[in-house]
Amino acid sequence: MQTNTAALPDAKGFFGNYGGSFVPPQLQKIIDEITAAYLSLRGDPAFQAELARLYKHYVGRPSPIFHARNLGGGADIYLKREDLNHTGAHKINHCLGEALLARQMGKKKLIAETGAGQHGVALATAAALLGLECDIYMGQTDIEKEHPNVLRMKILGAKVIPVHAGRKTLKEAVDAAFTAYLGDPVTQFYAIGSVVGPHPFPMMVRDFQSVVGREARQQFKEMTGKLPDNLVACVGGGSNAAGLFSAFLGDGAVQIHGVEPGGLSFKDGEHAATLTKGKPGTIHGFKCYLLQNEKGEPQEVYSVASGLDYPGVGPEHSHHKDTGRVQYHVITDTEAIDAFFTLSRREGIIPALESAHAVAFALKLAKTEGKGRTILVNLSGRGDKDIDFVAAKYGKNYGLTKD
C-alpha cells in the first residue's frame, strides 16, 4: 500500500499546515493505539496478502478502464470503473482495510457516518463478512433520498440510526457518529468514510484507496502507451480523488483536477465548494479548508450529491491546493444532472451523482484540451442509489414519465 506520497503526512499527521489530531486527551490515547496498530499492519505481509485476496476475489479488482468514445467533443475520455466494484463504489477499498484492522485490534463493533449511503453499505458489507457489529449514522434527509442504500444496509445486518439535527445530512451524521464513538472508543472502531478526521485516518484511508491509482497507472500505460494528460475526480471529503491522484503526484506532465459541488449558487448554504470558498479551520478533530461563518463555526452546506455535502475536506487536498499541484474546480447541480443523463444515454453507464460532477467537468475540459489529449476520470460509484431521486426531481426535463 505504498504511494509516492509516503513522505506525507509527518509523524504528527500533518500534510503541510493541515491535518493533525485535535481530540480530547482520553480519546487521543485510543487513537494513538489505532495509529500504532495500523503502522504495524501496514508493513505486515500477511495483512497485505489478506487484503489483496479480498480485493481480487471479493471486490473484483482490478476495476477496468473504459474508453468512453461516445462522449466525444475533443479530448479522449477514459473512465476508471470503480462503480463495478462489489457494493458499487470505491468505498469498499478502505472499508475492508478498516474492518480488518478493527478485528485485529479486538474491536466488536464498527461505527460510521454515511451521506449517499455508499460508505454505509460498504462498511455493513465488511462487517457482515468479518463477523462484526455495525452502526451507521445517517441524516434523515439522506435516508429519504437514498432509500435503496438504507435497505441494503439493513439487509446486511447493520443498524441505521437516523440523525435529525441541522439539515439532517452528512455533516450532522458525522457529528452524531463522533459523539457515539466518544461514548465507547474501547470496543467500537470508528471507520471514517473519507480522508478526513484526526490522524491516522486521512493517511490510512488514502493508503487503502491508493490501489485505485496504482491500477490506473499500469492499466492506462498498457492501453495507450503513456500516462493520461489529465486526471479528474470529484471531491467531497476526497477519498476517491486521493486514491487516484496518489500514483501520479510525482508526474509533472499529468494535470490533476479535483471537482467540488457548486450546488445551486455561491450563496452561503447553497454549495459545498470547500476548497474554492473556504478558509483554514478545524472540524471533527483535524485542520483543513473549511466553509465557516464569522464565528469560525462550520457553515451549512448543500449539494445534489449527498456524498459531497461536507463543509470540510481532506487535509491532503488542502495541502495540494496550497502547493498548486492539484487544481480544484466547481460544478453546479444543473451541470452534474446533465452529465448524469449524458453518460447514461451515450455510454449506457448510470453514474452516481457524486461521480457525475467529475464527468461534467471532464466534458468541459475535453473541449478545451482538444484532439489527441486524454482525460482519465475516476467513476467512483454507480447511480442505482440515485435514480428514484433523479427521476422524481429532474425526470420531466429529460423525457421521463411517471409510467
C-alpha positions as CSV (number, residue, x, y, z in Angstrom):
1,M,0.0,0.0,0.0
2,Q,2.9,2.4,-0.6
3,T,2.4,5.6,-2.7
4,N,4.7,8.3,-3.8
5,T,3.2,10.5,-1.1
6,A,4.9,8.4,1.5
7,A,6.6,11.5,3.0
8,L,3.2,12.8,3.9
9,P,1.8,13.1,6.5
10,D,4.6,13.8,9.0
11,A,4.8,11.9,12.3
12,K,2.1,14.2,13.8
13,G,-0.3,13.6,10.9
14,F,0.2,16.9,9.1
15,F,0.1,17.5,5.4
16,G,1.9,20.8,5.4
17,N,-0.3,23.0,7.5
18,Y,-3.3,20.7,7.6
19,G,-4.3,17.5,9.4
20,G,-3.1,16.6,12.9
21,S,-5.3,15.4,15.7
22,F,-7.4,17.7,17.8
23,V,-9.3,15.5,20.1
24,P,-9.8,15.1,23.9
25,P,-6.9,13.5,25.8
26,Q,-8.8,10.4,26.7
27,L,-9.7,9.8,23.0
28,Q,-6.1,10.6,21.9
29,K,-4.9,7.6,23.8
30,I,-7.2,5.3,21.8
31,I,-6.3,7.0,18.5
32,D,-2.6,6.5,19.3
33,E,-3.3,2.8,19.7
34,I,-5.0,2.8,16.3
35,T,-2.0,4.6,14.8
36,A,0.4,2.1,16.2
37,A,-1.7,-0.9,15.1
38,Y,-2.1,0.5,11.6
39,L,1.6,1.3,11.1
40,S,2.4,-2.2,12.3
41,L,-0.1,-3.9,10.0
42,R,0.8,-1.7,7.0
43,G,4.1,-3.4,6.9
44,D,2.8,-6.9,7.7
45,P,3.0,-9.2,4.6
46,A,0.1,-11.4,6.0
47,F,-2.2,-8.4,6.4
48,Q,-1.4,-7.1,2.9
49,A,-1.9,-10.6,1.4
50,E,-5.3,-10.9,3.0
51,L,-6.4,-7.5,1.8
52,A,-5.1,-8.3,-1.7
53,R,-7.0,-11.6,-1.7
54,L,-10.3,-9.8,-0.7
55,Y,-9.7,-7.1,-3.4
56,K,-9.3,-9.7,-6.1
57,H,-11.8,-12.4,-5.1
58,Y,-14.4,-10.5,-3.2
59,V,-14.4,-6.9,-4.6
60,G,-13.5,-8.0,-8.1
61,R,-10.3,-5.9,-8.5
62,P,-8.7,-4.7,-10.6
63,S,-11.6,-2.5,-11.8
64,P,-11.3,-1.9,-15.6
65,I,-10.6,1.3,-17.5
66,F,-13.1,2.1,-20.3
67,H,-12.5,4.4,-23.3
68,A,-15.8,6.4,-23.5
69,R,-15.6,7.0,-27.2
70,N,-19.3,8.1,-27.5
71,L,-18.8,11.1,-25.3
72,G,-16.7,12.8,-28.0
73,G,-16.2,16.6,-28.1
74,G,-12.4,16.9,-28.2
75,A,-10.0,15.0,-25.9
76,D,-10.5,11.3,-25.3
77,I,-12.2,10.5,-22.0
78,Y,-11.4,7.3,-20.1
79,L,-13.3,6.0,-17.1
80,K,-11.8,4.1,-14.1
81,R,-14.7,1.9,-13.3
82,E,-14.9,1.9,-9.5
83,D,-18.6,1.6,-10.0
84,L,-18.1,-2.0,-10.9
85,N,-16.7,-2.9,-7.5
86,H,-18.8,-5.1,-5.2
87,T,-21.2,-2.7,-3.4
88,G,-21.0,-0.2,-6.3
89,A,-18.3,2.3,-5.4
90,H,-14.7,2.9,-4.3
91,K,-15.7,2.8,-0.6
92,I,-15.3,-0.9,-0.2
93,N,-11.5,-0.4,-0.7
94,H,-11.0,1.3,2.6
95,C,-13.9,-0.4,4.5
96,L,-12.3,-3.8,4.1
97,G,-9.0,-2.4,5.3
98,E,-10.5,-0.7,8.3
99,A,-12.6,-3.7,9.2
100,L,-9.6,-6.0,9.1
101,L,-7.7,-3.6,11.3
102,A,-10.6,-3.4,13.8
103,R,-10.8,-7.1,14.0
104,Q,-7.1,-7.4,14.5
105,M,-7.4,-4.9,17.4
106,G,-10.1,-6.9,19.0
107,K,-12.9,-4.4,18.4
108,K,-16.5,-5.7,18.5
109,K,-18.4,-3.0,16.5
110,L,-17.8,-0.8,13.5
111,I,-19.3,2.6,13.7
112,A,-19.5,5.2,10.9
113,E,-21.4,8.0,9.2
114,T,-22.7,8.0,5.7
115,G,-24.2,10.5,3.3
116,A,-25.1,8.9,0.0
117,G,-25.1,5.5,1.7
118,Q,-22.1,4.1,-0.3
119,H,-19.8,4.1,2.7
120,G,-22.5,2.7,4.9
121,V,-23.3,-0.2,2.5
122,A,-19.6,-0.9,2.1
123,L,-18.9,-0.9,5.8
124,A,-22.0,-3.1,6.5
125,T,-20.7,-5.5,3.9
126,A,-17.3,-5.7,5.5
127,A,-18.8,-6.1,8.9
128,A,-21.0,-9.0,7.7
129,L,-18.0,-10.7,6.1
130,L,-15.8,-10.4,9.2
131,G,-18.4,-11.0,11.9
132,L,-18.6,-7.5,13.4
133,E,-21.5,-5.5,14.6
134,C,-22.2,-2.3,12.6
135,D,-23.9,1.0,13.4
136,I,-24.4,3.6,10.7
137,Y,-25.4,7.2,11.4
138,M,-27.3,8.9,8.5
139,G,-29.1,12.2,8.2
140,Q,-32.9,11.8,7.9
141,T,-32.8,13.8,4.7
142,D,-30.3,11.4,3.1
143,I,-32.3,8.4,4.5
144,E,-35.3,9.5,2.5
145,K,-33.2,10.4,-0.6
146,E,-31.1,7.3,-0.7
147,H,-33.7,4.7,0.4
148,P,-32.2,1.8,-1.7
149,N,-28.9,2.0,0.2
150,V,-30.7,2.2,3.5
151,L,-32.4,-1.1,2.7
152,R,-29.1,-2.6,1.7
153,M,-27.5,-1.7,5.0
154,K,-30.4,-3.2,7.0
155,I,-30.4,-6.4,4.9
156,L,-26.7,-6.7,5.6
157,G,-27.4,-6.6,9.3
158,A,-26.3,-3.1,10.1
159,K,-28.3,-0.7,12.4
160,V,-29.1,2.5,10.6
161,I,-29.5,5.4,13.1
162,P,-31.3,8.5,11.8
163,V,-29.9,11.9,12.6
164,H,-32.4,14.8,12.9
165,A,-30.2,17.7,13.7
166,G,-29.5,20.6,11.4
167,R,-30.1,19.9,7.7
168,K,-30.1,16.2,8.6
169,T,-27.3,15.4,6.1
170,L,-23.7,14.3,6.1
171,K,-22.1,16.8,8.5
172,E,-24.7,16.1,11.1
173,A,-24.2,12.3,10.6
174,V,-20.5,12.8,11.3
175,D,-21.3,14.8,14.5
176,A,-23.6,12.0,15.7
177,A,-21.2,9.2,14.9
178,F,-18.3,11.0,16.6
179,T,-20.4,11.6,19.7
180,A,-21.4,7.9,19.8
181,Y,-17.8,6.9,19.4
182,L,-16.7,9.1,22.3
183,G,-19.2,7.1,24.4
184,D,-17.2,3.9,23.9
185,P,-14.0,4.1,22.0
186,V,-12.7,0.9,23.5
187,T,-15.0,-1.7,22.0
188,Q,-16.0,0.3,19.0
189,F,-13.9,1.3,15.9
190,Y,-14.9,4.5,14.1
191,A,-14.4,3.6,10.4
192,I,-14.2,7.1,9.0
193,G,-15.6,7.2,5.5
194,S,-13.1,9.5,3.8
195,V,-9.7,11.1,4.0
196,V,-10.8,13.2,6.9
197,G,-10.8,13.1,10.7
198,P,-7.9,13.1,13.2
199,H,-4.6,11.4,12.2
200,P,-4.1,8.5,11.3
201,F,-7.4,8.3,9.3
202,P,-6.6,10.7,6.4
203,M,-3.4,8.7,5.8
204,M,-5.0,5.3,6.4
205,V,-7.9,5.8,4.1
206,R,-5.7,7.3,1.4
207,D,-3.4,4.3,1.6
208,F,-6.2,1.8,1.2
209,Q,-7.6,3.8,-1.7
210,S,-4.2,4.1,-3.4
211,V,-5.0,0.8,-5.1
212,V,-7.1,2.8,-7.5
213,G,-4.1,4.9,-8.6
214,R,-1.7,2.0,-8.8
215,E,-4.0,0.1,-11.0
216,A,-5.0,3.1,-13.2
217,R,-1.3,4.0,-13.8
218,Q,-0.5,0.5,-15.0
219,Q,-3.7,0.0,-17.0
220,F,-3.6,3.3,-18.8
221,K,0.0,2.8,-19.9
222,E,-0.9,-0.7,-21.2
223,M,-3.9,0.7,-23.1
224,T,-2.3,3.9,-24.6
225,G,1.5,3.5,-24.1
226,K,1.7,6.7,-22.0
227,L,0.2,8.3,-18.9
228,P,-3.0,10.3,-19.1
229,D,-2.7,14.1,-19.7
230,N,-5.3,14.8,-17.1
231,L,-6.9,13.2,-14.1
232,V,-10.4,14.1,-12.9
233,A,-12.2,13.1,-9.7
234,C,-15.0,14.5,-7.5
235,V,-14.0,15.9,-4.1
236,G,-16.3,15.9,-1.0
237,G,-14.1,14.6,1.8
238,G,-11.9,13.4,-1.1
239,S,-11.1,9.7,-0.7
240,N,-11.7,8.6,-4.3
241,A,-9.7,11.5,-5.6
242,A,-6.8,10.9,-3.1
243,G,-6.7,7.3,-4.2
244,L,-6.5,8.1,-7.9
245,F,-4.1,11.1,-7.5
246,S,-1.7,9.2,-5.2
247,A,0.1,7.4,-8.0
248,F,0.6,10.4,-10.3
249,L,1.6,13.3,-7.9
250,G,5.2,13.0,-9.0
251,D,4.4,13.2,-12.7
252,G,4.6,16.9,-13.5
253,A,3.2,16.4,-17.0
254,V,-0.1,14.9,-15.6
255,Q,-2.6,17.7,-14.8
256,I,-4.7,16.8,-11.8
257,H,-8.2,18.2,-11.3
258,G,-10.5,17.9,-8.2
259,V,-14.2,18.8,-8.7
260,E,-16.3,20.3,-5.9
261,P,-20.0,20.7,-5.7
262,G,-21.2,24.2,-6.7
263,G,-24.8,23.3,-5.7
264,L,-27.3,26.0,-6.5
265,S,-25.2,29.1,-6.2
266,F,-22.3,30.6,-4.2
267,K,-24.6,31.9,-1.5
268,D,-23.9,30.6,1.9
269,G,-25.7,27.3,2.5
270,E,-26.3,26.6,-1.2
271,H,-23.0,24.9,-2.1
272,A,-20.2,22.8,-0.6
273,A,-17.2,24.2,-2.5
274,T,-14.9,24.0,0.4
275,L,-11.5,24.5,-1.3
276,T,-12.9,27.2,-3.6
277,K,-14.7,29.3,-0.9
278,G,-13.4,28.1,2.4
279,K,-10.5,29.1,4.6
280,P,-8.4,27.1,7.1
281,G,-10.2,25.9,10.2
282,T,-10.7,22.9,12.4
283,I,-13.6,20.4,12.3
284,H,-14.0,16.8,13.6
285,G,-10.6,16.7,15.1
286,F,-8.4,17.9,12.2
287,K,-7.4,21.1,10.4
288,C,-8.4,21.7,6.8
289,Y,-10.0,24.2,4.5
290,L,-13.5,24.8,6.0
291,L,-16.6,26.6,5.0
292,Q,-17.3,28.6,8.1
293,N,-19.2,31.6,9.4
294,E,-17.8,34.7,11.1
295,K,-17.6,32.8,14.4
296,G,-15.4,30.1,12.8
297,E,-18.3,27.6,13.0
298,P,-18.9,25.2,10.1
299,Q,-21.5,26.6,7.7
300,E,-24.5,24.7,6.5
301,V,-23.7,23.2,3.1
302,Y,-25.7,21.7,0.2
303,S,-25.2,19.5,-2.9
304,V,-27.5,17.4,-5.0
305,A,-25.0,14.6,-4.3
306,S,-25.4,13.5,-0.7
307,G,-21.8,12.2,-0.5
308,L,-20.3,15.6,-1.3
309,D,-22.2,17.9,1.1
310,Y,-19.5,18.3,3.8
311,P,-18.1,21.7,5.0
312,G,-14.6,20.4,5.4
313,V,-12.2,18.4,3.1
314,G,-9.3,16.1,3.4
315,P,-6.1,17.7,4.8
316,E,-4.0,16.3,1.9
317,H,-6.3,18.1,-0.6
318,S,-5.9,21.3,1.4
319,H,-2.2,20.9,1.1
320,H,-2.4,20.2,-2.7
321,K,-4.5,23.4,-3.1
322,D,-1.8,25.5,-1.3
323,T,1.1,23.9,-3.4
324,G,-0.9,24.2,-6.6
325,R,-0.2,20.5,-7.5
326,V,-4.0,19.9,-7.9
327,Q,-6.4,22.4,-9.4
328,Y,-9.8,22.4,-7.9
329,H,-13.0,23.4,-9.8
330,V,-16.7,23.7,-9.2
331,I,-19.6,22.0,-11.0
332,T,-23.2,23.0,-10.3
333,D,-26.2,20.8,-9.6
334,T,-27.5,21.5,-13.1
335,E,-24.3,20.6,-14.8
336,A,-24.0,17.4,-12.7
337,I,-27.5,16.3,-13.6
338,D,-26.9,16.9,-17.3
339,A,-23.7,14.8,-17.1
340,F,-25.7,12.1,-15.3
341,F,-28.0,11.8,-18.3
342,T,-25.3,12.3,-20.9
343,L,-23.2,9.4,-19.7
344,S,-26.3,7.2,-19.2
345,R,-27.6,7.8,-22.7
346,R,-24.3,7.9,-24.7
347,E,-22.4,5.1,-23.0
348,G,-25.0,3.1,-21.1
349,I,-23.4,3.8,-17.7
350,I,-25.5,5.4,-15.0
351,P,-23.1,7.2,-12.6
352,A,-23.5,8.2,-9.0
353,L,-24.4,11.9,-8.6
354,E,-21.1,12.4,-6.9
355,S,-19.2,10.9,-9.9
356,A,-21.4,12.9,-12.3
357,H,-19.7,16.1,-11.0
358,A,-16.3,14.6,-12.3
359,V,-17.9,13.6,-15.6
360,A,-19.4,17.1,-16.1
361,F,-16.0,18.7,-15.6
362,A,-14.3,16.2,-17.9
363,L,-16.8,17.0,-20.7
364,K,-16.0,20.7,-20.3
365,L,-12.2,20.0,-20.2
366,A,-12.4,17.8,-23.3
367,K,-13.5,20.7,-25.4
368,T,-10.6,22.9,-24.2
369,E,-7.9,20.2,-24.3
370,G,-8.8,19.1,-27.9
371,K,-8.0,16.1,-30.1
372,G,-5.1,13.9,-29.1
373,R,-5.2,14.7,-25.4
374,T,-6.5,12.3,-22.8
375,I,-8.6,12.6,-19.6
376,L,-8.9,9.8,-17.0
377,V,-12.0,10.2,-14.8
378,N,-12.4,8.2,-11.6
379,L,-16.0,7.0,-11.9
380,S,-16.3,6.5,-8.2
381,G,-19.7,5.0,-8.0
382,R,-22.8,3.7,-9.8
383,G,-26.1,5.6,-9.8
384,D,-28.6,2.9,-8.7
385,K,-29.0,4.7,-5.4
386,D,-29.9,8.0,-7.1
387,I,-32.4,7.0,-9.8
388,D,-35.6,7.4,-7.8
389,F,-34.5,10.9,-6.6
390,V,-33.3,12.0,-10.0
391,A,-36.4,10.8,-11.8
392,A,-38.7,12.5,-9.3
393,K,-36.9,15.8,-9.2
394,Y,-35.4,16.1,-12.7
395,G,-37.0,13.4,-14.9
396,K,-39.6,15.6,-16.5
397,N,-36.8,17.7,-18.0
398,Y,-35.2,14.6,-19.6
399,G,-38.3,13.0,-21.0
400,L,-39.1,10.6,-18.1
401,T,-42.7,10.0,-17.4
402,K,-44.3,8.6,-14.2
403,D,-45.4,5.4,-16.1
